[in-house]
Structure formats: C-alpha cells, structure tokens
Amino acid sequence: MENKNESIGGNNGRELVVTRLVNAPREMVYKVWTEPEHIAQWWGPNGFTNTISEMSVKPGGVWRYIIHAPDGTDFPNRIVYTEVVPGEKLVYVHSDDIDNDPNSFHVFVTFEAVGAKTKVTMTSTFASAEILQMLTKEYGVTEGANQTLNRLEAHLVCIPDIVSLVISRELDAPKELVFKVWTDPEHLARWWGPQGASVEVKSFDLKPGGMFHYLMKHPMAGEIWGKFVYREIIAPEKLVFVSSFSDEGGGYAANPWLPVWPEHVLNVLTLSENGGKTQLVLKAGPINATEEEIAAFNALSSSMQEGFAGTFDKLNEYLLTQVK
C-alpha cells in the first residue's frame, strides 16, 4: 500500500500527527520546506496556490502568505517560528494572520534521515479537542494534510537532482484536447500503451483517490494489468498519479518480468500550449521504494524512454484523428 500514515486524537484529543517517508535526502526535503520559491509550489491541499509576502525561517521569524482556494477564496495565514534546527526540526505557531486567533495551533515538524530518504513527521496541537473536531469536520484537515504531503512528493519528483525519468514531446493539438484524451476512458483505450498493445478499460474514476484500471494485451508480452491512482487534477494543465502493475481485482501486483521493481511510481504530467501545439512533459520516479528498487528503476530509464516514445507516437497519431 502507499506510504502514508496519520493519527488523530492524541494529547487529550487535541493532536493530529501525519507522517510520510519520502524518496529524497533530508537536506533536500528541508530545503523545499523552507525556501519560498519551493514551498509556494506545493504547500496546501489539491488545487490551492500561494502568494508569499515574507518568509524568515529562524526563531521569532515570520512566514506570511495568502493561500488561494480553487473557488477563488483567499485565506491569509501567519506562521511564527519558535524553534529552528536546520535540516532536522521546525516548531511554529500557525494562525489566520490575526492576533489572538482562537483556531491557532502549534506545529512540530521533524525530518529524520532514513538512508537516502527522509521520514517527515508533522504534529499539530490545537487549543481543544472540539476545535480539532470542528476543523476535521468542516475543513477536512486530515485529508488536507495528506494532500499537502502528496504535493510535496510530486514537487520532489520534479527536481533535477531527484527526478528519475523525464520525457518531453511536442504534440500537434491544443492542450484542452490533449488533456481530454488523457482523462476520458474512451480516448485512453485508443492510444495508451506501447506500439502493438491494445487496452481494455475495466474502471475509471477521475478524481483524487480515483483509479484508472485497465488490461493491456500485447502480442509479445501477453496480458498485463495496470492502474493509475490519481492524486491531483488541474484541468487542462496537470495530472499527478501513481502508476503500478495490478491484478484483475485492482490490487497491486509485482512486475511480471522484474522481481525487483518499485510498486509505486509517482508521475507528474504537465501540459503547456504554444501556437496551437502542446508541450507535454512527464516526470516520474519511485515512491515508497527500497534502494534496490530505485536502482532498478534508474537503470532502465533509457528503456522506459524508448517505450514512452512509442506510446507518445500513438498519442500524437490519435490526436491527429481528433483535431477538427
């Protein structure tokens, strides 16, 4: 299963604890958590963006930002740091950028090196159990915290020092159409997979946590089950999903050819348009993987480049049949 964990209700019902083991060294994770040019790109739940007015990561320092909800609502935020141990720990008070905010809460973030990875633990302590329950019910703070760490992982995958696979292709179609053929099961079945493969869509649910489950048939490889689990969808510009081999029931399955292979691969697909054409960029890397699995993935990067080249040839050919 995917690597995420949370608990709620400790410290007399006032505490929310979220942990994640991320595939990046501790120095890099701390860097993207404490530099405005990085954290502005991933902080907050799915679909939220940030405008940072100041960020001073030191005891007594202040981070002020406005987080913008997908519906256009703005939420001013203020974080005041009380303890900073570079690379290891951040302690702060989070409020709505007003004095004596009754919903303010204390946060304790630790960064623990686990080999070449980092275990992030984020403990939020609220003024009362009732406030935490209210925020959980009305704002979904637990799911929001997990989505935020999902976005952290996606941001890390896109960093040159971390990313394992990068594929870029110019497509002869506008990005709205490209996004549509990535997100409509009838279209996906017509082009997804390497040359010579056909796809049967078994289930499709385009939402965070939803799944694209499919059976791929290839004259050389036989039948292969696979799936995407979507994390973030921003139409028509971005898709973030976790891909894996699967079984007929939609569970996880081992790579049928390689016993050492990551169970989960995080994919970040971005689309940008210029002159009626679309630049597609796919960045991918293992998550929740062993060092041996990561090495296996990296060793086959060139082979995956070739495989995706054939897939995206099929995509471009299919797009040409859809352009009016």
TASUL-V471495 format. One record per pair of residues at least 24 apart in sequence whose ideal C-beta (glycine too) atoms are under 7 Angstrom apart, sorted by sequence separation. I is the first residue (numbers start at 1). GAP is how many residues later the second one is. D is the distance in Angstrom with one decimal. If there is no record, write none. Layout:
BEGIN
I GAP D
I GAP D
END
This chain:
BEGIN
57 24 6.2
59 24 6.1
87 24 6.4
188 24 6.9
194 24 7.0
206 24 6.5
208 24 6.4
242 24 5.6
243 24 5.7
262 24 3.5
264 24 5.4
59 25 5.8
102 25 6.8
208 25 6.9
263 25 7.0
58 26 5.6
241 26 5.3
57 27 5.9
206 27 6.5
240 27 7.0
262 27 3.8
103 28 6.0
225 28 6.4
240 28 5.3
120 29 6.9
239 30 4.4
238 31 6.7
262 31 4.3
224 32 6.7
238 32 5.3
260 32 5.4
261 32 6.1
262 32 6.8
64 33 6.4
213 33 6.3
237 33 6.4
260 33 5.8
237 34 5.5
236 35 6.5
261 35 5.7
262 35 5.5
260 36 4.9
213 37 4.9
258 38 6.4
211 39 6.5
203 47 6.9
30 56 6.9
179 56 5.8
30 57 4.8
179 57 3.5
182 57 6.2
27 60 5.9
176 60 4.7
26 61 5.9
175 61 5.2
175 62 7.0
154 77 7.0
154 78 6.9
30 81 5.3
150 81 4.9
151 81 6.7
29 82 5.7
26 85 5.0
154 86 4.9
26 87 4.4
182 87 7.0
29 89 4.4
25 91 5.7
29 91 6.5
26 92 4.5
179 92 6.0
21 93 6.4
24 93 6.9
25 93 6.6
178 93 5.6
23 94 5.6
24 94 6.0
22 95 6.3
21 96 5.7
22 96 5.3
175 96 4.3
175 97 6.8
21 98 5.0
22 98 6.2
175 98 4.3
45 99 4.2
174 99 5.8
19 100 6.5
20 100 5.1
178 100 4.6
19 101 6.6
46 101 4.9
19 102 4.7
45 102 4.2
174 102 5.9
178 102 6.6
45 103 6.1
175 103 4.4
17 104 6.8
18 104 4.8
44 104 5.9
174 104 6.4
43 105 6.5
172 105 5.9
173 105 6.0
17 106 4.9
171 106 6.4
170 107 5.6
171 107 4.6
15 108 6.4
16 108 4.6
42 109 4.1
157 109 5.2
170 109 5.7
171 109 5.8
15 110 5.2
42 110 5.2
158 110 5.7
14 111 5.5
157 111 5.6
168 111 6.8
169 111 4.9
14 112 5.0
42 112 6.9
154 112 6.4
168 112 6.9
42 113 4.0
153 113 5.9
168 113 5.0
194 113 5.4
11 114 5.9
14 114 6.2
41 114 5.6
154 114 5.1
14 115 5.3
167 115 4.6
195 115 4.3
13 116 3.1
16 116 6.4
194 116 4.8
12 117 6.3
38 117 6.9
166 117 5.2
194 117 5.7
14 118 5.9
165 118 6.9
193 118 6.2
13 119 6.8
165 119 4.5
192 119 7.0
195 119 6.6
163 120 5.1
164 120 6.5
165 120 6.6
164 121 3.9
163 122 5.7
164 122 6.8
32 123 6.1
162 123 6.6
191 123 4.6
32 124 6.7
191 124 4.9
16 125 6.5
158 125 5.1
16 126 6.4
157 126 5.6
18 127 4.5
157 127 6.8
191 127 4.1
8 128 6.9
18 128 6.4
157 128 4.6
190 128 5.5
16 129 6.9
20 129 4.5
22 130 6.8
18 131 6.5
22 131 5.6
24 132 4.6
28 133 6.7
164 133 5.7
8 134 6.0
22 134 6.3
28 134 6.6
153 134 5.9
164 134 5.4
6 136 5.7
165 136 5.5
164 137 6.3
181 137 6.7
24 138 5.2
167 138 6.3
181 138 6.6
6 139 6.8
165 139 5.8
6 140 6.5
167 141 5.0
178 141 6.7
181 141 6.9
4 142 5.7
177 142 6.5
169 143 4.7
171 144 6.8
172 144 6.2
4 145 6.9
171 145 5.3
177 145 6.1
173 146 4.1
177 146 6.9
172 147 6.3
171 148 5.9
172 148 6.1
173 150 5.4
46 162 5.6
116 175 6.6
115 176 6.3
46 186 4.8
47 187 6.6
2 240 6.7
2 262 6.0
23 262 6.6
23 263 6.2
23 264 5.5
23 266 6.5
21 267 6.7
23 271 6.9
3 284 6.9
3 285 3.7
2 286 6.2
END
